[in-house]
Structures are given as C-alpha cells and as structure tokens.
Amino acid sequence: MRLLSVNVGRAKSVPYTSHPDGVTGIDKRPVEGPVRVAAPGPKGTAGSGLAGDAVCNLRHHGGNDQAVYAVAREDLDDWERELGRTLANGAFGENLTTTGLDVSGARIGERWRIGSEVVLEVTAGRIPCLTFQGHVGEKGWVRRFTRKAATGAYLRVIAPGEIRAGDAVEIVHLPEHDVTARMQFQAVTTHRELLPRLLAAGEALHAETLALARKYVAEQGG
C-alpha cells in the first residue's frame, strides 16, 4: 500500500461552480517533493489540510473532518473502463491517490500512517456535487457516482508532518465495527435506514454525520 501521488489545486475560475466568486480548487494535480499536512481548523473557516492546496467553498469543503481526500487508483481505473477515457491521478479532486488500499471500504476511525510522520483517520465518504460533475464533464455524473458508491474517503489529521509520492501507507488502527466510508455515504444519501448503524463508529464519524445519525435515532428509533 502506497501513495501514487499527492495532489493539490489552485483556485480557478470555471462556469460550473456555485461559489459566488465562480472559483474552485477541484482541479488538483500531482506535485513533486514533500507536502506538509496538518489539521486546518474548523469547517466553515478553514480549508485543506495540505499546504498549498486551495479550498474555495468553505461551507461544504475543508475543515478538520475533511482535511484530506483520498481515492484509490483502482477505483479510477474502474471508472476509466466504464467511461472509456483516461483519468489522471487527481482527476476526482483527491489529495491522495493510493494503490493497494480499499479506500471506499475503509472503516470510519481507521488510521493510516503515511511515510514516517503523518497519521490520518477516516471520517466519511465523499458526496458528489455539481462542481464535481462539471469538472469531470460527464452528464448525470452525480447520479452515476452515487449509484456506484465508490466514494473515496475524507480523513482528519491525527499526527501532522510531510508526505510525498511513493510513501508507504500502513493501517495502524482498524476499528472492530463494520461502518465503512461507503456505508456512511449510503446512509446520508440513498439509504437513511442505515443511519442507526453508523453510531457504532462513535466520535470517529464526521461531526455532521454523527449529529444526523443521532437525530434520526431520536426521531425514528433504531
């Protein structure tokens, strides 16, 4: 298990974003050399956990629970076969493109050591938006991505440090529950009946998901 690339993006003007200034940082490209990773701060006021990486829409992106976004190269390869075109590392706006790791199937609270310093913790799957659809350039992309549920994973920073392409990835903590990034995604999108099961992941869940699951149980039971 290792990093194939570390990807960062600059703010870019595009016609397909809802950002009031018409800019997005979703166009992320691989970079050479080390990149500093650290907890950015609360959502709404802080952006990416990677130095030099632009996050423009702070309402929906960035912050401690979404500090880093990872996608498996294997999932990109699967999409290449389905779409009939090449997808470069970073094509989904991910910060980390990995190999040998089931990112969408990673458990909430699972911890990865990357290189010698950085430790990241899985918090949630990625929910697609119209900016993502515009960036990929595929009609009905939000629906297709949701149906496949190969979500990748958002991660929070447990231990800061530097990472670079080629670094080894090691799973250093594997929770006993079965709540994965994919299940979290499905519970908050198409299968709300799964929300009570998410509570097994406890405080490791993305804070917004934890609040949603608790509200659902309080109102619906489960």
C-alpha positions as CSV (number, residue, x, y, z in Angstrom):
1,M,0.0,0.0,0.0
2,R,1.4,3.3,-1.0
3,L,0.8,6.8,-2.3
4,L,1.0,7.1,-6.1
5,S,0.7,10.9,-6.0
6,V,0.0,13.8,-3.7
7,N,-2.3,16.3,-5.5
8,V,-3.0,20.0,-4.8
9,G,-5.1,22.6,-6.6
10,R,-5.1,26.3,-7.1
11,A,-8.2,28.5,-7.2
12,K,-9.5,28.5,-10.8
13,S,-12.4,30.3,-12.5
14,V,-14.9,27.9,-14.0
15,P,-18.5,28.2,-15.3
16,Y,-19.9,25.3,-13.3
17,T,-19.4,26.2,-9.7
18,S,-21.9,27.7,-7.3
19,H,-19.2,29.6,-5.5
20,P,-20.2,33.3,-5.5
21,D,-16.8,34.2,-7.0
22,G,-17.0,31.5,-9.6
23,V,-13.8,29.7,-8.5
24,T,-13.0,26.2,-7.4
25,G,-9.9,24.3,-6.2
26,I,-11.1,20.9,-7.5
27,D,-8.6,20.7,-10.4
28,K,-5.8,19.1,-8.4
29,R,-2.5,18.0,-9.9
30,P,0.3,15.8,-8.7
31,V,3.2,17.6,-7.2
32,E,6.8,16.6,-6.6
33,G,8.6,16.7,-3.3
34,P,7.3,16.8,0.2
35,V,4.0,18.4,1.1
36,R,3.1,19.5,4.7
37,V,0.0,18.0,6.2
38,A,-1.7,19.4,9.3
39,A,-5.2,19.9,10.8
40,P,-6.6,23.0,9.1
41,G,-9.2,24.1,11.7
42,P,-13.0,24.1,12.0
43,K,-15.1,23.7,8.9
44,G,-16.5,27.0,7.7
45,T,-13.4,28.9,8.4
46,A,-10.5,26.5,7.4
47,G,-9.7,24.8,4.1
48,S,-7.4,22.0,3.2
49,G,-5.0,20.0,5.4
50,L,-2.4,20.1,2.7
51,A,-0.1,23.1,2.3
52,G,-0.6,25.0,-1.0
53,D,-4.0,23.3,-1.7
54,A,-6.9,25.6,-2.4
55,V,-10.4,25.0,-1.0
56,C,-12.7,27.8,-2.1
57,N,-16.2,26.7,-0.9
58,L,-15.6,26.6,2.9
59,R,-19.3,25.9,3.6
60,H,-19.1,22.4,2.1
61,H,-15.4,21.6,1.9
62,G,-12.4,21.7,4.1
63,G,-12.1,21.8,7.8
64,N,-10.7,19.2,10.3
65,D,-13.1,16.4,9.4
66,Q,-12.5,16.8,5.6
67,A,-8.8,17.9,5.8
68,V,-7.7,15.3,3.2
69,Y,-9.5,13.4,0.5
70,A,-8.2,10.1,-0.8
71,V,-9.2,8.0,-3.8
72,A,-7.9,4.6,-4.8
73,R,-6.2,4.3,-8.2
74,E,-8.1,1.0,-8.6
75,D,-11.4,3.0,-8.5
76,L,-10.1,5.5,-11.1
77,D,-9.1,2.5,-13.3
78,D,-12.6,1.1,-12.9
79,W,-14.1,4.4,-14.0
80,E,-11.7,4.6,-16.9
81,R,-13.1,1.3,-18.2
82,E,-16.7,2.5,-17.7
83,L,-16.2,6.0,-19.2
84,G,-13.8,4.9,-22.0
85,R,-11.3,7.6,-21.3
86,T,-8.1,8.3,-19.2
87,L,-8.4,9.7,-15.7
88,A,-5.1,11.1,-14.3
89,N,-4.2,11.0,-10.7
90,G,-6.1,13.8,-9.0
91,A,-8.9,13.7,-11.6
92,F,-11.6,13.4,-8.9
93,G,-10.2,16.3,-6.9
94,E,-8.5,14.0,-4.5
95,N,-5.4,15.0,-2.5
96,L,-4.1,11.4,-2.3
97,T,-4.2,8.8,-5.0
98,T,-3.4,5.4,-3.5
99,T,-2.7,1.9,-4.6
100,G,-3.3,-1.4,-2.8
101,L,-5.8,0.1,-0.4
102,D,-9.6,-0.3,-0.4
103,V,-10.3,3.4,0.3
104,S,-14.1,3.3,-0.1
105,G,-14.2,0.2,2.0
106,A,-12.1,1.7,4.8
107,R,-13.7,1.8,8.2
108,I,-14.7,5.0,9.9
109,G,-12.0,5.6,12.5
110,E,-9.4,3.5,10.6
111,R,-6.0,5.1,10.9
112,W,-3.3,5.2,8.3
113,R,0.4,6.1,8.8
114,I,1.8,7.6,5.6
115,G,5.6,7.8,5.5
116,S,7.3,8.2,8.8
117,E,5.3,11.0,10.4
118,V,1.7,11.5,9.2
119,V,-1.3,9.7,10.7
120,L,-4.7,10.2,9.1
121,E,-8.2,8.9,10.3
122,V,-11.1,8.1,8.0
123,T,-14.2,10.1,8.8
124,A,-16.6,9.9,5.8
125,G,-17.2,9.2,2.1
126,R,-17.4,12.0,-0.5
127,I,-20.8,13.3,-1.6
128,P,-20.7,14.4,-5.2
129,C,-21.8,17.9,-6.2
130,L,-22.5,19.8,-9.4
131,T,-19.0,21.3,-9.3
132,F,-17.6,17.7,-9.3
133,Q,-19.9,16.9,-12.2
134,G,-18.8,20.0,-14.2
135,H,-15.2,19.1,-13.5
136,V,-15.5,15.5,-14.7
137,G,-17.6,16.6,-17.7
138,E,-20.0,13.6,-17.6
139,K,-23.7,14.0,-18.0
140,G,-25.7,12.7,-15.0
141,W,-22.4,12.3,-13.0
142,V,-23.9,12.9,-9.6
143,R,-26.4,10.1,-10.1
144,R,-23.8,7.7,-11.5
145,F,-21.3,8.4,-8.8
146,T,-23.9,7.9,-6.1
147,R,-25.1,4.7,-7.6
148,K,-21.6,3.2,-7.7
149,A,-20.8,4.4,-4.2
150,A,-17.0,4.2,-4.8
151,T,-16.7,7.3,-2.7
152,G,-13.1,7.5,-1.7
153,A,-12.6,8.8,1.9
154,Y,-12.3,12.0,3.8
155,L,-9.7,12.0,6.5
156,R,-8.8,14.1,9.6
157,V,-5.2,14.7,10.6
158,I,-4.1,12.9,13.8
159,A,-0.4,13.5,13.5
160,P,1.0,16.2,11.2
161,G,4.1,16.0,9.1
162,E,5.3,15.7,5.5
163,I,4.2,13.2,2.8
164,R,5.3,12.6,-0.8
165,A,4.5,10.4,-3.7
166,G,5.9,6.9,-3.2
167,D,5.4,6.9,0.6
168,A,4.2,3.7,2.2
169,V,0.7,3.6,3.7
170,E,0.2,1.4,6.8
171,I,-3.0,0.7,8.6
172,V,-2.1,1.3,12.2
173,H,-5.6,1.1,13.7
174,L,-8.6,-1.0,12.5
175,P,-11.8,-0.5,14.4
176,E,-13.9,-3.5,15.3
177,H,-17.2,-2.2,13.9
178,D,-18.2,-2.6,10.2
179,V,-19.0,1.0,9.4
180,T,-17.2,2.0,6.2
181,A,-16.8,5.2,4.2
182,R,-19.1,3.6,1.6
183,M,-21.8,2.8,4.3
184,Q,-21.6,6.3,5.7
185,F,-22.1,7.7,2.2
186,Q,-25.1,5.5,1.5
187,A,-26.7,6.3,4.9
188,V,-26.6,10.0,4.3
189,T,-27.7,9.8,0.7
190,T,-29.9,6.9,-0.5
191,H,-30.3,4.6,2.5
192,R,-31.3,6.6,5.5
193,E,-32.3,3.4,7.3
194,L,-28.6,2.7,7.7
195,L,-28.1,5.8,9.9
196,P,-28.5,4.0,13.3
197,R,-25.7,1.5,12.3
198,L,-23.3,4.4,11.9
199,L,-23.4,5.1,15.6
200,A,-21.1,2.1,16.2
201,A,-18.3,4.3,14.8
202,G,-18.9,6.9,17.6
203,E,-16.9,10.1,17.7
204,A,-14.7,9.0,14.8
205,L,-17.6,9.9,12.4
206,H,-17.6,13.2,10.6
207,A,-19.3,15.5,13.1
208,E,-22.2,16.4,10.8
209,T,-22.9,12.7,10.2
210,L,-22.8,11.9,13.9
211,A,-25.4,14.6,14.6
212,L,-27.6,13.4,11.7
213,A,-27.5,9.8,12.9
214,R,-28.3,10.8,16.5
215,K,-31.2,12.9,15.3
216,Y,-32.6,10.1,13.1
217,V,-32.5,7.7,16.1
218,A,-34.1,10.2,18.4
219,E,-37.0,10.8,15.9
220,Q,-37.3,7.4,14.2
221,G,-35.8,4.9,16.7
222,G,-33.4,2.2,15.6
